[in-house]
Amino acid sequence: MPQIFFTKKWIFGGIAFLILLSVACVWWYYHDTAAYRKTLTEAKDYLHKLEKAKNVSEIKIENDIEQSVSDVTEESIKQTVEKQEQVTNSVIVDTNASGTAPKNKRVRLSPNGFGPLPKVPSDYPDKNFRWRNYLDDPNFELIARVRLKIWKEQRIYAKGAGFINGKVYLTLSDTAYVRRDTKYGYDGEVIRTYISEILWDPDHQPSNEQLRSALFDYDEYIENVFKTKNLKVVDFENGGIDPYKFLNLEGGSK
């Protein structure tokens, strides 16, 4: 009987010890690890906030990009191209010795090596003149420069011009450039001299009705226009303007 008593006593004592040990462990866990658990909780909250902020930032960037793309309209693109076109081939120049160039004024430069592009006078008759239409070819640019200069200095307006053998032939209402050839017979006798090439104002050209007429004589028509219009007839060899000398240009594309 005493043996059974001590056995039960040890059993109950062991159970009580385990309960006390468990309580002590729990108390130790909540007391000693509180700081660590607080730090861990704060770290988790920080990571959660960081992830949330990242998502918000990505959404904002996507919205900004979409807004930027939506703002790029066809009109804005056109304005940008026109602005670039104005700035392309330009340079800032300072006042020179004679003071002819305004200080720090932006001027456009020739892409063909001819220097600054001349300003188009406000009273120039050709209101559709645009430099961009003459810059793809150096000869076209030379023609435009000659036309502008002769208007500024002599008040002569050329409707157009031709570039032949390195010279500029202006289209003027009172001038005709001609090249004459001679027709010979079998014995070398001169049969006639005639105009083989002519450059003049298109308004002097015969009408389509005249050209279709079987009786139409082109040589006779030309000579008649020379007389009635009192045109100045100039041989090609003796006419034309050397653009480099006229414009005081050096270098460039010849």
LOKOL-256685 format. One line per 5 residues: number of its first residue (from 1); their letters; for each residue x, y, z of N, C-alpha, C, O. Coordinates in pm, whole numbers, always signed. Last residue first. Example, Ala and Ser with C-alpha at 12.3 -4.5 7.8 and 13.67 -1.06 7.14 Angstrom:
% LOKOL-256685
2) SA) +1285 -225 +708 +1367 -106 +714 +1290 +3 +787 +1341 +114 +804  +1319 -569 +780 +1230 -450 +780 +1320 -330 +780 +1424 -332 +846 .
% end
This chain:
% LOKOL-256685
254) KSGGE) +2966 +7322 -10725 +2955 +7375 -10860 +2904 +7270 -10954 +2889 +7297 -11073  +2897 +7387 -10405 +2884 +7280 -10504 +2867 +7341 -10641 +2765 +7403 -10669  +3147 +7596 -10234 +3013 +7547 -10264 +3017 +7437 -10367 +3124 +7396 -10412  +3375 +7859 -10315 +3348 +7720 -10280 +3207 +7684 -10316 +3152 +7733 -10414  +3238 +8179 -10270 +3358 +8098 -10286 +3325 +7957 -10241 +3255 +7937 -10142 .
249) LNLFK) +3048 +8443 -10413 +3057 +8316 -10340 +3191 +8249 -10369 +3247 +8261 -10477  +2928 +8677 -10516 +3053 +8682 -10439 +3069 +8558 -10351 +3100 +8567 -10232  +2720 +8665 -10685 +2687 +8652 -10543 +2810 +8661 -10453 +2800 +8653 -10331  +2846 +8686 -10932 +2735 +8777 -10900 +2706 +8780 -10750 +2672 +8884 -10695  +3026 +8472 -10925 +3075 +8609 -10932 +2967 +8708 -10887 +2995 +8801 -10813 .
244) YPDIG) +2846 +8258 -10906 +2953 +8271 -10807 +3011 +8413 -10806 +3041 +8467 -10700  +2674 +8281 -11129 +2623 +8300 -10993 +2732 +8321 -10888 +2711 +8394 -10792  +2690 +8453 -11413 +2776 +8363 -11337 +2739 +8380 -11189 +2770 +8483 -11130  +2408 +8473 -11615 +2479 +8530 -11500 +2563 +8421 -11434 +2514 +8313 -11402  +2331 +8523 -11966 +2339 +8447 -11842 +2424 +8516 -11736 +2502 +8606 -11766 .
239) GNEFD) +2496 +8560 -12287 +2402 +8594 -12180 +2423 +8511 -12055 +2521 +8437 -12043  +2651 +8468 -12487 +2680 +8602 -12435 +2591 +8642 -12318 +2611 +8748 -12258  +2549 +8219 -12547 +2691 +8231 -12516 +2725 +8365 -12450 +2816 +8373 -12368  +2281 +8276 -12613 +2313 +8201 -12491 +2459 +8221 -12450 +2489 +8236 -12331  +2217 +8607 -12726 +2269 +8473 -12752 +2304 +8406 -12619 +2349 +8470 -12524 .
234) VVKLN) +1921 +8788 -12678 +2059 +8765 -12633 +2100 +8623 -12666 +2026 +8528 -12637  +1700 +9040 -12752 +1743 +8906 -12790 +1891 +8890 -12759 +1975 +8966 -12806  +1450 +9205 -12600 +1596 +9207 -12611 +1641 +9064 -12636 +1623 +8977 -12551  +1145 +9275 -12771 +1227 +9195 -12681 +1375 +9215 -12706 +1419 +9240 -12818  +908 +9400 -12866 +1033 +9475 -12849 +1126 +9404 -12749 +1178 +9465 -12656 .
229) KTKFV) +684 +9274 -12937 +706 +9286 -12793 +833 +9366 -12760 +861 +9397 -12644  +714 +9279 -13216 +594 +9338 -13155 +612 +9361 -13004 +558 +9457 -12950  +967 +9153 -13256 +939 +9288 -13304 +823 +9353 -13229 +832 +9468 -13183  +949 +8904 -13137 +1063 +8990 -13109 +1031 +9136 -13145 +1065 +9228 -13071  +723 +8803 -13264 +715 +8839 -13121 +830 +8931 -13084 +811 +9026 -13008 .
224) NEIYE) +832 +8758 -13517 +722 +8853 -13504 +707 +8899 -13358 +683 +9017 -13331  +1014 +8559 -13465 +1063 +8688 -13513 +956 +8795 -13499 +987 +8911 -13472  +833 +8354 -13390 +932 +8407 -13297 +979 +8545 -13339 +984 +8637 -13258  +689 +8311 -13631 +618 +8354 -13509 +716 +8418 -13411 +687 +8523 -13354  +888 +8216 -13798 +822 +8342 -13831 +750 +8399 -13709 +750 +8520 -13687 .
219) DYDFL) +940 +7977 -13667 +1045 +8077 -13682 +986 +8214 -13711 +1029 +8316 -13656  +692 +7842 -13693 +742 +7880 -13561 +849 +7988 -13570 +850 +8081 -13489  +417 +7873 -13877 +563 +7876 -13895 +622 +7929 -13766 +606 +8047 -13732  +118 +7707 -13954 +196 +7777 -13851 +346 +7761 -13877 +396 +7650 -13896  -48 +7571 -14113 +18 +7686 -14174 +111 +7758 -14077 +175 +7857 -14112 .
214) ASRLQ) -172 +7386 -13955 -78 +7336 -14057 +2 +7449 -14119 +110 +7426 -14172  -209 +7439 -13609 -237 +7485 -13746 -129 +7436 -13843 -10 +7445 -13814  -130 +7379 -13360 -198 +7273 -13436 -224 +7312 -13580 -258 +7228 -13663  -28 +7618 -13267 +65 +7507 -13290 +1 +7396 -13373 +70 +7327 -13447  -261 +7765 -13233 -162 +7806 -13333 -69 +7690 -13368 -35 +7669 -13484 .
209) ENSPQ) -376 +7625 -13021 -448 +7635 -13149 -352 +7674 -13261 -361 +7621 -13372  -199 +7666 -12818 -214 +7530 -12871 -284 +7532 -13006 -255 +7451 -13094  -13 +7971 -12876 -123 +7894 -12818 -127 +7754 -12880 -66 +7729 -12984  +339 +8039 -12827 +218 +8033 -12909 +112 +7947 -12842 +144 +7860 -12760  +482 +8224 -12550 +466 +8102 -12627 +338 +8105 -12712 +239 +8167 -12672 .
204) HDPDW) +500 +8435 -12383 +526 +8461 -12526 +503 +8338 -12612 +505 +8347 -12735  +474 +8340 -12131 +360 +8415 -12186 +378 +8444 -12334 +280 +8474 -12403  +720 +8238 -12060 +618 +8145 -12113 +497 +8216 -12172 +425 +8159 -12254  +997 +8426 -12160 +878 +8425 -12075 +774 +8331 -12137 +743 +8345 -12255  +1252 +8203 -12290 +1186 +8332 -12271 +1065 +8317 -12180 +1036 +8208 -12130 .
199) LIESI) +1486 +8052 -12478 +1440 +8059 -12340 +1383 +8198 -12319 +1454 +8298 -12328  +1541 +7837 -12757 +1499 +7967 -12704 +1452 +7953 -12560 +1386 +7855 -12525  +1710 +7697 -13033 +1676 +7690 -12890 +1642 +7830 -12841 +1705 +7928 -12879  +1743 +7749 -13295 +1727 +7609 -13258 +1688 +7593 -13111 +1638 +7488 -13070  +1659 +7973 -13536 +1671 +7961 -13390 +1643 +7816 -13351 +1532 +7766 -13372 .
194) YTRIV) +1857 +7971 -13841 +1732 +7963 -13766 +1762 +7948 -13616 +1873 +7916 -13575  +1958 +8050 -14163 +1995 +8050 -14022 +1867 +8057 -13941 +1778 +8138 -13969  +1983 +7865 -14469 +1917 +7959 -14378 +1976 +7946 -14239 +2035 +7844 -14203  +2185 +7777 -14649 +2044 +7783 -14690 +1968 +7880 -14602 +1897 +7968 -14652  +2502 +7829 -14756 +2412 +7855 -14644 +2269 +7866 -14697 +2238 +7953 -14779 .
189) EGDYG) +2668 +7569 -14931 +2603 +7699 -14934 +2505 +7711 -14817 +2435 +7616 -14782  +2771 +7323 -14952 +2823 +7408 -14844 +2761 +7546 -14841 +2797 +7629 -14758  +2643 +7169 -15133 +2765 +7234 -15181 +2825 +7328 -15076 +2917 +7403 -15105  +2416 +7093 -14998 +2515 +6991 -15030 +2648 +7052 -15073 +2754 +6993 -15052  +2359 +7362 -14758 +2324 +7277 -14870 +2435 +7176 -14896 +2535 +7173 -14824 .
184) YKTDR) +2301 +7409 -14404 +2382 +7420 -14525 +2330 +7324 -14633 +2267 +7222 -14604  +2170 +7607 -14150 +2145 +7491 -14236 +2220 +7512 -14367 +2206 +7615 -14433  +2277 +7700 -13829 +2276 +7728 -13973 +2255 +7599 -14051 +2316 +7496 -14021  +2132 +7818 -13524 +2205 +7721 -13604 +2189 +7756 -13751 +2100 +7831 -13791  +2130 +8001 -13219 +2102 +7993 -13362 +2189 +7888 -13428 +2306 +7871 -13393 .
179) RVYAT) +1966 +8037 -12922 +2081 +7973 -12983 +2047 +7951 -13130 +1945 +7888 -13161  +1859 +8301 -12703 +1844 +8215 -12819 +1977 +8151 -12856 +2085 +8202 -12825  +1655 +8450 -12465 +1786 +8391 -12490 +1771 +8290 -12603 +1683 +8204 -12601  +1483 +8751 -12435 +1479 +8615 -12491 +1622 +8570 -12516 +1701 +8640 -12580  +1310 +8983 -12226 +1435 +8924 -12275 +1412 +8783 -12328 +1333 +8707 -12273 .
174) DSLTL) +1100 +9087 -12086 +1152 +9168 -12197 +1277 +9109 -12261 +1342 +9175 -12342  +1034 +8920 -11876 +931 +8945 -11978 +985 +9019 -12099 +923 +9016 -12205  +1274 +8669 -11791 +1229 +8808 -11786 +1133 +8835 -11901 +1147 +8779 -12009  +1424 +8432 -11624 +1306 +8443 -11709 +1247 +8583 -11692 +1181 +8612 -11593  +1780 +8419 -11629 +1655 +8464 -11567 +1542 +8472 -11669 +1562 +8512 -11783 .
169) YVKGN) +2006 +8178 -11617 +1934 +8257 -11718 +1798 +8291 -11660 +1711 +8205 -11645  +2314 +8118 -11476 +2172 +8136 -11446 +2110 +8228 -11551 +2156 +8340 -11572  +2560 +7873 -11575 +2507 +8009 -11568 +2358 +8010 -11537 +2286 +7914 -11567  +2646 +7613 -11616 +2705 +7690 -11507 +2657 +7832 -11494 +2709 +7907 -11410  +2486 +7525 -11833 +2631 +7535 -11846 +2693 +7627 -11741 +2780 +7709 -11771 .
164) IFGAG) +2204 +7669 -11700 +2259 +7606 -11820 +2408 +7633 -11827 +2451 +7748 -11826  +1922 +7696 -11533 +2065 +7682 -11502 +2126 +7601 -11615 +2104 +7480 -11626  +1665 +7944 -11556 +1723 +7816 -11598 +1871 +7815 -11563 +1937 +7918 -11562  +1388 +8084 -11376 +1523 +8088 -11430 +1565 +7948 -11471 +1508 +7849 -11427  +1112 +8310 -11317 +1181 +8182 -11302 +1322 +8197 -11356 +1370 +8308 -11378 .
159) KAYIR) +1042 +8573 -11308 +940 +8472 -11280 +1002 +8335 -11254 +948 +8254 -11178  +1227 +8820 -11160 +1235 +8710 -11256 +1133 +8604 -11216 +1136 +8551 -11105  +1215 +9161 -11119 +1157 +9033 -11075 +1163 +8932 -11188 +1111 +8954 -11297  +1426 +9408 -11015 +1387 +9328 -11131 +1337 +9194 -11080 +1407 +9123 -11009  +1549 +9585 -10843 +1402 +9580 -10848 +1354 +9511 -10975 +1254 +9551 -11035 .
154) QEKWI) +1814 +9571 -10799 +1772 +9635 -10923 +1620 +9640 -10940 +1569 +9693 -11039  +1850 +9461 -10541 +1940 +9565 -10589 +1888 +9640 -10711 +1914 +9759 -10726  +1641 +9278 -10494 +1681 +9373 -10390 +1758 +9492 -10449 +1735 +9607 -10412  +1638 +9131 -10734 +1518 +9206 -10692 +1557 +9313 -10590 +1510 +9427 -10599  +1884 +9019 -10736 +1854 +9110 -10845 +1726 +9190 -10818 +1708 +9300 -10869 .
149) KLRVR) +1863 +8855 -10507 +1957 +8967 -10510 +1922 +9067 -10618 +1929 +9188 -10595  +1668 +8666 -10580 +1646 +8755 -10466 +1737 +8878 -10473 +1694 +8990 -10447  +1789 +8540 -10801 +1659 +8606 -10815 +1635 +8706 -10703 +1587 +8817 -10726  +2019 +8433 -10680 +2032 +8533 -10786 +1901 +8610 -10802 +1903 +8732 -10814  +1904 +8248 -10500 +1986 +8358 -10450 +1999 +8470 -10553 +1992 +8588 -10519 .
144) AILEF) +1778 +8071 -10678 +1698 +8147 -10582 +1776 +8268 -10529 +1721 +8377 -10516  +2004 +7965 -10813 +1899 +8037 -10887 +1818 +8125 -10792 +1793 +8242 -10823  +2132 +7839 -10598 +2197 +7950 -10667 +2097 +8033 -10745 +2103 +8156 -10744  +1944 +7638 -10543 +1972 +7742 -10442 +2039 +7863 -10506 +2006 +7977 -10472  +1960 +7489 -10775 +1834 +7555 -10741 +1856 +7666 -10640 +1796 +7773 -10648 .
139) NPDDL) +2222 +7395 -10748 +2188 +7484 -10860 +2057 +7558 -10834 +2044 +7676 -10867  +2205 +7225 -10522 +2284 +7350 -10516 +2252 +7447 -10629 +2255 +7568 -10609  +1900 +7098 -10411 +1994 +7099 -10523 +2073 +7230 -10518 +2012 +7337 -10510  +1750 +7140 -10187 +1788 +7002 -10219 +1893 +6994 -10328 +1966 +6895 -10338  +1665 +7400 -10155 +1789 +7359 -10088 +1833 +7217 -10121 +1944 +7178 -10085 .
134) YNRWR) +1424 +7504 -10234 +1540 +7529 -10320 +1670 +7471 -10266 +1776 +7490 -10326  +1221 +7479 -10057 +1195 +7429 -10191 +1318 +7440 -10283 +1315 +7391 -10396  +1300 +7610 -9829 +1307 +7464 -9828 +1283 +7403 -9967 +1321 +7289 -9991  +1243 +7878 -9871 +1379 +7830 -9892 +1385 +7680 -9902 +1468 +7626 -9977  +967 +7974 -10055 +1010 +7908 -9933 +1149 +7849 -9959 +1170 +7779 -10058 .
129) FNKDP) +736 +8192 -10200 +877 +8154 -10191 +906 +8093 -10054 +874 +8152 -9951  +488 +8289 -10244 +497 +8146 -10212 +641 +8099 -10199 +667 +7979 -10187  +507 +8544 -10330 +466 +8524 -10191 +472 +8377 -10149 +463 +8346 -10030  +702 +8706 -10527 +666 +8565 -10513 +635 +8535 -10366 +725 +8505 -10288  +778 +8977 -10485 +652 +8943 -10553 +607 +8798 -10535 +487 +8770 -10530 .
124) YDSPV) +885 +9102 -10175 +919 +9015 -10288 +791 +8964 -10353 +704 +8912 -10284  +857 +9260 -9958 +787 +9303 -10079 +821 +9217 -10200 +791 +9254 -10314  +1019 +9149 -9765 +874 +9144 -9743 +795 +9182 -9867 +679 +9143 -9882  +1288 +8947 -9888 +1226 +9078 -9863 +1075 +9065 -9849 +1012 +8981 -9913  +1436 +8687 -9717 +1344 +8715 -9827 +1276 +8848 -9798 +1213 +8863 -9694 .
119) KPLPG) +1779 +8681 -9636 +1642 +8704 -9592 +1556 +8740 -9713 +1599 +8815 -9800  +2005 +8426 -9749 +1956 +8564 -9748 +1811 +8572 -9701 +1731 +8481 -9724  +2164 +8191 -9541 +2061 +8212 -9644 +2011 +8356 -9635 +1979 +8404 -9527  +2519 +8177 -9493 +2384 +8210 -9444 +2286 +8233 -9560 +2323 +8288 -9664  +2695 +7947 -9722 +2685 +8042 -9612 +2541 +8068 -9570 +2451 +7992 -9606 .
114) FGNPS) +2704 +7747 -9910 +2702 +7885 -9958 +2686 +7989 -9848 +2665 +8107 -9876  +2685 +7470 -9869 +2812 +7537 -9848 +2819 +7680 -9894 +2928 +7732 -9916  +2442 +7355 -9882 +2529 +7334 -9998 +2661 +7411 -9986 +2738 +7417 -10082  +2280 +7429 -9681 +2332 +7292 -9672 +2429 +7261 -9786 +2490 +7154 -9788  +2322 +7753 -9547 +2303 +7673 -9668 +2357 +7532 -9646 +2470 +7516 -9598 .
109) LRVRK) +2176 +7834 -9233 +2292 +7815 -9319 +2256 +7727 -9438 +2172 +7638 -9428  +1985 +8083 -9073 +1993 +7952 -9135 +2113 +7948 -9230 +2144 +8045 -9298  +2056 +8250 -8765 +2036 +8253 -8910 +2052 +8112 -8963 +2124 +8031 -8905  +1983 +8418 -8470 +1994 +8287 -8533 +1964 +8298 -8682 +1859 +8350 -8720  +2177 +8673 -8327 +2061 +8639 -8408 +2083 +8505 -8475 +2190 +8480 -8531 .
104) NKPAT) +2368 +8809 -8168 +2309 +8682 -8125 +2180 +8649 -8200 +2084 +8603 -8139  +2310 +9125 -8309 +2379 +9045 -8210 +2298 +8923 -8170 +2179 +8931 -8142  +2261 +9147 -8661 +2215 +9174 -8525 +2280 +9078 -8427 +2303 +8961 -8460  +2504 +9233 -8890 +2434 +9118 -8834 +2391 +9149 -8691 +2477 +9175 -8607  +2633 +9467 -8946 +2525 +9427 -9035 +2445 +9310 -8980 +2331 +9290 -9020 .
99) GSANT) +2851 +9579 -8822 +2723 +9585 -8753 +2606 +9541 -8836 +2491 +9572 -8804  +3101 +9560 -8916 +3016 +9661 -8979 +2880 +9673 -8914 +2803 +9764 -8944  +3200 +9349 -8760 +3263 +9481 -8754 +3173 +9591 -8810 +3171 +9702 -8758  +2909 +9172 -8633 +3039 +9181 -8698 +3088 +9326 -8695 +3026 +9414 -8634  +2749 +9023 -8360 +2763 +9143 -8440 +2901 +9150 -8501 +3001 +9135 -8430 .
94) DVIVS) +2725 +8664 -8404 +2740 +8785 -8323 +2756 +8904 -8416 +2774 +8888 -8536  +2499 +8397 -8469 +2604 +8486 -8513 +2606 +8610 -8426 +2501 +8655 -8379  +2417 +8061 -8440 +2408 +8190 -8374 +2525 +8276 -8420 +2640 +8232 -8410  +2271 +7875 -8711 +2384 +7905 -8626 +2359 +8040 -8561 +2289 +8125 -8617  +2117 +7594 -8880 +2120 +7729 -8830 +2238 +7748 -8736 +2296 +7651 -8688 .
89) NTVQE) +2024 +7344 -8974 +2122 +7420 -9051 +2125 +7566 -9008 +2134 +7655 -9093  +1708 +7365 -8813 +1805 +7286 -8886 +1895 +7376 -8970 +1848 +7472 -9031  +1509 +7535 -8725 +1635 +7537 -8652 +1745 +7465 -8728 +1863 +7497 -8712  +1297 +7487 -8893 +1345 +7623 -8881 +1483 +7628 -8816 +1564 +7715 -8849  +1258 +7216 -8851 +1295 +7260 -8985 +1351 +7401 -8981 +1444 +7433 -9056 .
84) QKEVT) +1173 +7212 -8591 +1302 +7155 -8622 +1352 +7202 -8758 +1471 +7224 -8778  +922 +7331 -8629 +1021 +7398 -8545 +1161 +7346 -8574 +1256 +7423 -8581  +799 +7139 -8787 +820 +7272 -8841 +924 +7347 -8762 +1006 +7420 -8819  +797 +6923 -8604 +871 +6911 -8730 +900 +7048 -8789 +1011 +7073 -8836  +627 +7031 -8407 +764 +6995 -8374 +851 +6986 -8499 +964 +7034 -8500 .
79) QKISE) +389 +7060 -8547 +454 +7178 -8494 +600 +7150 -8461 +687 +7235 -8484  +335 +6788 -8598 +356 +6880 -8710 +430 +7004 -8664 +521 +7051 -8731  +296 +6694 -8338 +406 +6639 -8418 +439 +6734 -8533 +556 +6757 -8563  +68 +6838 -8269 +192 +6862 -8195 +312 +6809 -8271 +419 +6871 -8269  -115 +6728 -8451 -82 +6870 -8460 +49 +6900 -8389 +131 +6977 -8439 .
74) ETVDS) -135 +6466 -8367 -80 +6492 -8500 -38 +6638 -8514 +61 +6669 -8580  -30 +6451 -8020 -129 +6453 -8128 -60 +6481 -8261 +58 +6515 -8265  +56 +6339 -7741 +127 +6352 -7867 +28 +6340 -7982 +5 +6231 -8034  -103 +6278 -7526 -82 +6420 -7553 -11 +6443 -7685 -15 +6555 -7738  -91 +6006 -7508 -218 +6064 -7554 -203 +6211 -7589 -279 +6264 -7670 .
69) VSQEI) +165 +5980 -7402 +137 +5929 -7537 +9 +5992 -7592 +3 +6028 -7710  +121 +6089 -7148 +218 +6151 -7239 +192 +6109 -7383 +197 +6191 -7475  -62 +5910 -7044 -102 +6049 -7063 -11 +6119 -7161 -55 +6198 -7244  +90 +5679 -7039 -31 +5680 -7122 -74 +5823 -7148 -117 +5856 -7259  +283 +5764 -6854 +322 +5729 -6991 +202 +5734 -7084 +210 +5787 -7194 .
64) DNEIK) +125 +5803 -6628 +198 +5916 -6686 +238 +5890 -6829 +230 +5977 -6915  +35 +5542 -6586 -63 +5647 -6618 +5 +5767 -6682 -48 +5827 -6776  +278 +5418 -6527 +201 +5373 -6643 +100 +5480 -6684 +82 +5505 -6803  +342 +5559 -6292 +429 +5569 -6410 +354 +5527 -6535 +365 +5593 -6639  +131 +5476 -6127 +145 +5618 -6161 +231 +5637 -6285 +199 +5718 -6372 .
59) IESVN) +184 +5204 -6107 +57 +5247 -6167 +67 +5393 -6212 +19 +5429 -6319  +428 +5213 -5976 +420 +5154 -6111 +293 +5199 -6181 +294 +5227 -6300  +350 +5329 -5733 +444 +5400 -5819 +437 +5347 -5962 +439 +5425 -6058  +184 +5132 -5629 +126 +5263 -5659 +215 +5340 -5755 +167 +5407 -5846  +373 +4927 -5595 +261 +4907 -5686 +199 +5039 -5726 +165 +5059 -5843 .
54) KAKEL) +538 +5050 -5404 +592 +5011 -5534 +481 +4994 -5637 +493 +5039 -5750  +365 +5072 -5186 +415 +5194 -5249 +471 +5166 -5388 +453 +5246 -5479  +333 +4800 -5131 +215 +4879 -5171 +260 +5006 -5241 +202 +5045 -5343  +591 +4733 -5055 +531 +4667 -5171 +413 +4746 -5223 +394 +4758 -5345  +611 +4896 -4826 +703 +4913 -4939 +648 +4852 -5066 +656 +4912 -5173 .
49) KHLYD) +415 +4789 -4658 +401 +4926 -4706 +490 +4951 -4828 +449 +5019 -4922  +529 +4534 -4621 +396 +4546 -4680 +375 +4686 -4738 +324 +4702 -4849  +767 +4601 -4496 +771 +4535 -4626 +637 +4546 -4698 +632 +4565 -4819  +660 +4711 -4259 +740 +4794 -4348 +746 +4734 -4488 +732 +4806 -4588  +533 +4489 -4147 +452 +4606 -4185 +529 +4694 -4284 +471 +4745 -4380 .
44) KAETL) +759 +4328 -4101 +654 +4282 -4194 +568 +4399 -4241 +534 +4408 -4359  +889 +4489 -3913 +954 +4459 -4042 +852 +4413 -4145 +858 +4453 -4261  +709 +4484 -3703 +737 +4612 -3770 +802 +4589 -3906 +775 +4661 -4002  +727 +4213 -3640 +599 +4268 -3685 +621 +4400 -3759 +561 +4425 -3864  +994 +4198 -3558 +950 +4120 -3672 +820 +4174 -3729 +803 +4181 -3851 .
39) TKRYA) +985 +4366 -3332 +1070 +4402 -3447 +1027 +4329 -3572 +1022 +4388 -3681  +812 +4213 -3173 +774 +4349 -3214 +854 +4394 -3336 +800 +4451 -3431  +964 +3984 -3135 +838 +3973 -3209 +789 +4110 -3255 +732 +4123 -3364  +1173 +4093 -2986 +1201 +4034 -3118 +1074 +4026 -3202 +1074 +4055 -3321  +1035 +4177 -2760 +1108 +4276 -2842 +1135 +4223 -2982 +1122 +4295 -3081 .
34) ATDHY) +936 +3931 -2661 +843 +4039 -2702 +912 +4139 -2793 +854 +4182 -2893  +1084 +3730 -2554 +1084 +3743 -2702 +993 +3854 -2751 +975 +3869 -2872  +1044 +3743 -2275 +1178 +3765 -2331 +1180 +3785 -2482 +1270 +3852 -2533  +759 +3711 -2252 +833 +3818 -2186 +965 +3848 -2256 +995 +3962 -2291  +665 +3494 -2395 +598 +3624 -2411 +677 +3738 -2350 +662 +3852 -2393 .
29) YWWVC) +853 +3297 -2310 +832 +3328 -2452 +773 +3468 -2470 +822 +3548 -2549  +819 +3286 -2030 +948 +3328 -2088 +932 +3370 -2234 +992 +3469 -2277  +559 +3192 -2012 +590 +3325 -1957 +720 +3379 -2017 +732 +3496 -2051  +598 +2944 -2131 +506 +3042 -2194 +538 +3182 -2147 +544 +3277 -2225  +772 +2834 -1943 +814 +2850 -2085 +728 +2955 -2155 +778 +3040 -2228 .
24) AVSLL) +613 +2829 -1714 +737 +2906 -1715 +784 +2932 -1858 +831 +3042 -1889  +414 +2656 -1794 +378 +2796 -1761 +502 +2884 -1766 +499 +2997 -1816  +571 +2426 -1821 +500 +2482 -1937 +466 +2628 -1913 +485 +2713 -2000  +653 +2387 -1557 +752 +2410 -1662 +690 +2473 -1786 +748 +2562 -1848  +410 +2340 -1432 +487 +2457 -1395 +592 +2491 -1502 +616 +2608 -1534 .
19) ILFAI) +345 +2100 -1560 +257 +2217 -1575 +334 +2343 -1542 +325 +2443 -1614  +556 +1939 -1480 +541 +1967 -1624 +453 +2090 -1646 +479 +2172 -1734  +502 +1930 -1207 +628 +1988 -1255 +618 +2027 -1403 +666 +2132 -1445  +260 +1796 -1204 +264 +1934 -1155 +389 +2004 -1206 +385 +2120 -1245  +346 +1549 -1297 +249 +1626 -1376 +253 +1773 -1335 +251 +1862 -1420 .
14) GGFIW) +518 +1474 -1090 +571 +1494 -1226 +479 +1578 -1311 +522 +1666 -1386  +336 +1454 -881 +445 +1552 -874 +503 +1581 -1011 +534 +1695 -1044  +179 +1245 -966 +119 +1378 -953 +226 +1485 -946 +208 +1595 -998  +382 +1044 -957 +310 +1076 -1083 +252 +1216 -1076 +271 +1296 -1167  +460 +1038 -696 +556 +1076 -798 +488 +1114 -929 +533 +1203 -1002 .
9) KKTFF) +221 +958 -583 +278 +1086 -544 +377 +1134 -649 +380 +1252 -686  +191 +706 -686 +94 +810 -725 +150 +948 -695 +130 +1043 -771  +406 +589 -548 +402 +591 -694 +307 +700 -743 +342 +777 -833  +339 +612 -285 +455 +687 -335 +456 +694 -487 +502 +791 -546  +120 +438 -283 +104 +578 -246 +218 +662 -303 +196 +769 -360 .
4) IQPM) +230 +194 -344 +135 +252 -440 +120 +401 -414 +109 +481 -507  +379 +156 -112 +447 +165 -242 +358 +230 -345 +403 +311 -425  +186 +135 +89 +275 +251 +87 +345 +267 -47 +369 +380 -91  +82 -121 +0 +0 +0 +0 +85 +125 +0 +61 +215 -80 .
% end
